Amino acid sequence: MNLKPIFDQHIFVFGVKTKLNSPEEFIEELKAFFKEEKPIEAINGDILIDERFIRIAALNALTFTKRGWISDPSLRLLAFLACERQIKDALRKIGLKKGQYNRLTIILVSKNKEKTLKNIRTFLESKGLEPIEIDEIFKTSKEKLEKIIEIYGLTQGEITSRREKGLKKAISDALMERMSIMKLRI
């Protein structure tokens, strides 16, 4: 999936089914293969609420550079997706772990749309990864929404005040607010 460009940058989101024996090795291989695309990050798609959340996290990773904070845009993306200022907390919350993934999601930003699409196909083929439909990443169920609430530690107050829009939208809005507050505290 290619989200609407930010400035002259395209945001790509794609998912795969895979088993990870070494998440660190997978991330290293991913970043080595996509050297020109930054930021780039891989996370469990089971905790992604919607496209807007990814888009705002990517925009923040590209544009928010505070002196003394994270200099690597990929790690900034991870921090914004986790709504955590500290990388160790972001990794604990949403970092990949050893195991089976039905919706491992890769997010990357690139200026060259055609080249990146070709590279994505090449990467998937070279690793023997089974791509999934993008709708699978954002498909929601009661279990997925409960898992997101638990992982992010959202309170009933954060959700209830926005509930008239529906639970998924309430969670998305609460996470966007957390991301904004995080930026203010950096």
N, C-alpha and C positions, 0 to 999 in steps of 0.2 A: 504494500500500500504506500502510495506517495501522498502525503498530506500537503495541503496548500503551502507553497513556499513562504519562508520567513526571509525577508530581504531577498537575496539571490540564492538562498540555501533551500534545498529540498530535504524534507524529513521523510525517511523511509522506515517503515515498520513491517517486519515479517516474522512469521512464527514457524516453528518446527517441532516435530516430535523427536525426542532423542533421549538417550540415557547418558548421563555425565558421570564418568569415573573420576575425572579431575576437572572441576570447574575452573580452576586457575589456569590450567593448560588450555582449555577451550577459549577462555577470554584472551589469553596471549596469542593464540592462533588467529582468532577473529581480528584482533587489533593489528597483527602483522599482515594479514591479508588485505585489510582495508586501511592501508597507511594514510591515504589522503582524506578519508572521511572522518571528521571529528565534529562533534563528539560521537562516540559509539559506545553502546552498552548492551549487555544481554541480561535479562531478568526473567523471573517466572511470570508468565502472562496471567496466571491465576490471581495476581494482585493488581492488575491494571483495570481501572474503572472505565475509562473512555479515551477517545482520541484527543479531546480538548486538554486533558490532564497531561498527556505526552507532549502535545504541542507547546503548552506553557512551560513545562519542564525543560524542553529543548531550547526554547527562546531564552529562558533564564540562563541555561548553561552557556549559550552563545554570547550573551550580552552582559551578564552580571559578573564583573570581575572586581572584587574588593581586595585591596592590597593586604597581603598576609593571609588570605584565605586560599582555597584550592586553586592551583594554577592550571591543572589538567582539565580541559573541558569535558572529557569523558567521566571523570570522577565528579565534576560539578553536576553533570546530568544524573548520575547515580544519587547524589545528595538531594537534588531537587525531587527526583522520583520518590525518594524515601521520606522527604520532608524532614531531613535531619542535617544539622550543621556539620557534624563530625562523621568522617568516612567510616570509622569503626562502627558507629551506630547505624549508619546506612547499610553497611554490609551485613550486620547482624539482622537487620530488619528485612531487607529485600535481596540480599546477595544470593547468588546461586550456590547451591549445595550439591553434594554428591547424590545422584538418584535419577529416577525417571521423570521426564517432563513431557506433558501432553501439549503444553502451550509455552515452550521456551520462546521468548520474544526478543528480537534483536532490533534495536533502534539506532539509526545512524543518520547523520546529516552530511550532505554533500552538495557541491555546486553543479556537478556534472551528472545530470539525470540519466542519460543514456548509458554512459560508462558504468555508473553505479548499478543500474538494473542488470547489465551484463555481468558485472562482478558478483552480484548477489546470486544469479543463476549458477555461475562458475563455482562459487564457494559451496553452495548447496550440493552440487553434483560431486565436487571433489571430496566432500566429507560424508557423502552418502546420506544426507539428511532428508527427512521426509517433510516437505513443506505442508503447512496447514492453511486453510482459508482464513483470511484476516478476520472475518466475522466471528470465528471461533475464539479469538483472543478476547473480544469485547462482549461475548455472549455472557449474560448474567443468569445466575440462579440464586436462590435463597442462600445456599451454601457458600457460593463465591462472595456474595455481599457480606455475609457474616464473617467470613475469613478476612476480608479487607478491613472491616470494622475492628476485628481483633488485632490484626497485625499493626495497624496504625494507632490502635488504642483510642479510637474515636469514642466520645462520650455520648450518652443519650441526649444530653443538652445540645450538642453540636448537630445531631441528626434531627431531633424533634423540631427544632426551630425552623428547619427547612423542609420538613416532611410533606408539606402540601404539594410539592413538585414531584413527589415520588421518591422512593428510597434510593435508587441509583443516582438521581440528580442531587439528592441531599448529601450523599456520601461524596460525590464529585465536588460539590460546592464546599463542603467542609475541608476536603483535601487541598483545594485551591487556596482557601483561607490559611490553612496551615503553612503552605508554601510561601505565601505572602508574609506571614508573620515571621517565618524563618529568615527571610531576606532582611527584615528589619532588625533582627537580633544579631546579625553577622557583623 
